[in-house]
Amino acid sequence: MSPSLAPAVLSDGYTISESGLDDTTIEEIRRAIAPILDEHAGRGGVRNALTRVPALGPVIAGPLRDLVRPYFKTPPVAVRVLLFDKTPVANWKATWHQDVTIAVTDYEERAGWGPWSRKDGGWHVRAPAAVLADMLTARLHLDPCGPGNGPVRVIPGTHRFGRLGDGEIESAVRSAVPVDCLVPVGGVLLLRPLLLHSSAPAAEPTRRRVLHVEFAARALPDGLLWAEPFPEAPGR
């Protein structure tokens, strides 16, 4: 595990790193995702992004996977890929929350899992804290994200509290000092799903395109299967 990166992710639940991608590659990614973002203009987000844009495969399986690899005991796989595009038309806010929902292949009633929902034709479920604690999200920024661009805000260390209820989230926010995650073009925000985070509308709305990739390193328990493993997840 990299000594320069591990302490921040383990103690704070997040860090900002360079992706190593050059300007040409970043522009190629922008061009590849342009049609799907245009199709979903105004919605702000696109699920199943790897299925819709297979050209994203090399950057996910290569540089992004290499970046998160030191934080896993076994080789990680991407288990969900999203695109976000904060624009003057889709200038949303996200209240304080944890990312507690994962995408799976089928509905299977299991203790500790749920509630369940259907999104874009797929099953999503709120996962146990132990599953979420073993995951790490890499958010590759394709545009500069400064204070006016509606950056992700985090409350460091809250990923260690487990899955929180609404009252617990409100209490944690009241006593916290949030941190804005300002990320340059080509930078990557590494984020534990259980870390409390939010996002305000952009005060200077232009574009804030982000490739959001959730990584895990093991098969799901209780007979459930990841919906979007890439490369193939163990146990599939």
C-alpha positions in Angstrom: 0.0 0.0 0.0 1.4 3.4 -1.0 2.7 5.2 2.1 1.9 8.6 0.5 -1.8 7.8 -0.2 -2.9 5.2 2.4 -3.1 7.4 5.5 -5.6 9.9 4.1 -8.0 7.3 2.7 -7.8 5.2 5.8 -8.1 8.0 8.4 -10.1 10.7 6.5 -12.0 8.5 4.0 -10.8 10.4 0.9 -7.9 11.9 -0.9 -7.2 13.7 -4.2 -4.6 12.2 -6.6 -3.3 12.6 -10.1 -4.6 10.1 -12.7 -1.5 10.2 -14.8 -3.7 10.8 -17.9 -2.4 13.4 -20.4 -4.5 16.1 -22.0 -5.0 14.1 -25.2 -6.5 11.1 -23.3 -8.8 13.4 -21.3 -10.0 15.0 -24.5 -10.6 11.5 -26.0 -12.7 10.6 -23.0 -14.7 13.8 -23.4 -15.4 13.1 -27.0 -16.4 9.4 -26.3 -19.0 10.4 -23.7 -20.3 13.5 -25.5 -23.2 11.6 -27.4 -24.5 9.9 -24.2 -24.3 13.1 -22.2 -26.1 15.0 -25.0 -28.8 12.3 -25.0 -29.3 12.7 -21.2 -28.8 16.5 -21.1 -30.6 18.0 -18.2 -30.6 14.8 -16.2 -27.2 15.3 -14.7 -26.2 11.6 -14.5 -25.9 8.5 -16.6 -26.0 4.9 -15.2 -24.5 1.9 -16.9 -21.9 4.2 -18.4 -19.5 1.4 -19.4 -22.2 -0.5 -21.3 -23.2 2.7 -23.1 -19.6 3.9 -23.8 -17.4 0.8 -24.1 -14.4 3.1 -25.0 -14.2 3.9 -21.2 -13.0 0.4 -20.6 -9.2 0.9 -21.0 -9.1 3.9 -18.6 -11.1 2.0 -16.0 -9.2 -1.2 -16.2 -5.9 0.6 -16.6 -5.1 3.9 -14.8 -8.1 4.1 -12.5 -7.8 0.4 -11.4 -4.0 0.9 -10.9 -4.7 4.0 -8.7 -7.1 2.1 -6.3 -5.1 -1.2 -6.3 -2.9 -0.3 -3.3 -6.0 0.0 -1.1 -7.2 -3.6 -1.7 -5.7 -6.9 -0.5 -6.7 -8.6 -3.8 -7.1 -7.2 -7.3 -10.2 -4.9 -7.4 -12.9 -4.8 -10.1 -15.1 -1.9 -11.2 -18.7 -2.8 -10.1 -20.6 0.3 -11.1 -19.7 3.1 -13.6 -21.6 6.4 -13.7 -21.2 9.7 -15.5 -22.1 13.1 -14.0 -22.4 16.4 -15.8 -23.2 19.4 -13.7 -24.2 22.2 -16.1 -26.3 25.4 -16.1 -29.3 23.2 -17.0 -28.5 20.3 -14.6 -27.2 22.3 -11.7 -28.3 20.1 -8.8 -27.5 19.8 -5.2 -27.0 16.7 -3.1 -27.7 16.8 0.6 -25.4 15.1 3.1 -25.5 11.4 2.6 -23.5 8.2 2.3 -23.4 6.1 -0.9 -25.2 3.0 0.4 -26.8 1.6 -2.7 -25.1 -0.9 -5.1 -26.2 -2.5 -8.4 -26.9 -6.2 -8.5 -28.2 -8.7 -11.1 -31.4 -9.9 -9.4 -33.8 -9.3 -6.6 -33.1 -11.6 -3.7 -34.7 -11.0 -0.3 -32.0 -11.3 2.3 -31.6 -10.2 5.9 -29.6 -7.0 6.2 -30.2 -6.0 2.6 -32.7 -3.4 1.5 -34.7 -1.4 0.6 -34.7 -2.5 -3.0 -35.4 -0.3 -6.1 -35.4 -0.5 -9.9 -33.4 2.1 -11.8 -32.9 2.2 -15.6 -34.1 -1.5 -15.7 -31.7 -2.8 -13.1 -31.9 -3.8 -9.4 -30.3 -1.6 -6.8 -30.2 -2.4 -3.1 -29.0 -0.8 0.1 -26.0 -2.9 1.2 -24.7 -3.9 4.6 -22.0 -1.6 6.1 -19.4 -4.4 5.8 -19.8 -4.6 2.0 -19.6 -0.8 1.6 -16.6 -0.5 3.9 -14.6 -2.7 1.4 -15.3 -0.5 -1.6 -13.6 2.6 -2.9 -14.8 5.1 -5.5 -12.6 6.9 -8.0 -14.1 10.1 -9.5 -12.0 11.2 -12.5 -12.6 14.9 -13.2 -12.8 15.9 -16.9 -13.2 19.6 -16.1 -11.7 21.8 -13.4 -13.7 21.8 -10.2 -13.0 24.9 -8.1 -15.0 26.5 -5.3 -17.6 27.8 -7.7 -18.3 24.6 -9.6 -20.4 22.8 -6.9 -17.6 20.5 -5.7 -18.1 17.5 -3.5 -17.9 18.4 0.2 -16.9 15.8 2.8 -16.8 15.3 6.5 -13.4 13.6 7.1 -13.4 10.4 9.1 -17.2 9.7 9.0 -16.7 6.6 7.0 -15.6 4.9 10.2 -19.0 5.3 11.8 -20.7 2.6 9.7 -24.1 3.1 8.0 -25.9 6.1 9.6 -29.5 6.9 10.0 -31.0 10.3 9.2 -30.7 11.6 12.8 -27.1 10.4 13.0 -26.2 12.2 9.8 -27.8 15.4 11.0 -25.9 15.2 14.3 -22.6 14.5 12.5 -23.1 17.5 10.2 -23.9 19.9 13.0 -20.6 19.2 14.8 -18.4 19.0 11.7 -16.1 21.2 9.6 -16.8 20.2 6.0 -14.0 20.2 3.4 -14.4 21.1 -0.3 -12.8 18.7 -2.6 -11.3 20.9 -5.3 -10.0 18.7 -8.2 -8.1 19.8 -11.3 -8.7 18.5 -14.8 -7.4 14.9 -14.8 -7.4 14.7 -11.1 -9.1 11.9 -9.2 -11.1 12.1 -6.0 -10.8 8.8 -4.1 -13.8 8.4 -1.8 -15.0 5.7 0.6 -18.8 5.2 0.0 -19.6 5.5 3.7 -18.0 8.9 4.0 -20.5 11.7 4.5 -20.5 13.9 1.5 -22.7 16.5 -0.3 -22.6 18.9 -3.2 -24.1 22.4 -3.6 -25.3 23.8 -6.9 -22.6 25.5 -8.9 -22.3 29.2 -8.2 -20.5 29.5 -11.6 -22.2 26.8 -13.7 -20.3 25.7 -16.7 -19.6 22.0 -16.9 -18.4 19.6 -14.3 -18.0 16.2 -16.0 -17.0 13.3 -13.8 -16.4 9.6 -14.6 -17.5 7.9 -11.3 -16.2 4.3 -10.9 -17.0 2.1 -7.8 -14.4 -0.6 -7.1 -14.6 -3.7 -4.9 -12.4 -6.7 -4.5 -14.6 -9.6 -3.5 -17.8 -11.4 -4.5 -20.9 -10.3 -2.7 -22.2 -12.4 0.2 -25.6 -14.1 0.5 -25.7 -15.3 -3.1 -26.0 -11.8 -4.6 -24.0 -10.8 -7.8 -22.6 -7.5 -8.9 -24.5 -6.2 -11.9 -21.6 -4.5 -13.7 -18.3 -6.3 -12.9 -15.4 -5.2 -15.1 -13.1 -7.1 -15.3 -15.0 -10.1 -14.1 -15.6 -10.1 -10.4 -14.6 -13.1 -8.3 -17.4 -15.6 -7.9 -19.0 -14.9 -11.2 
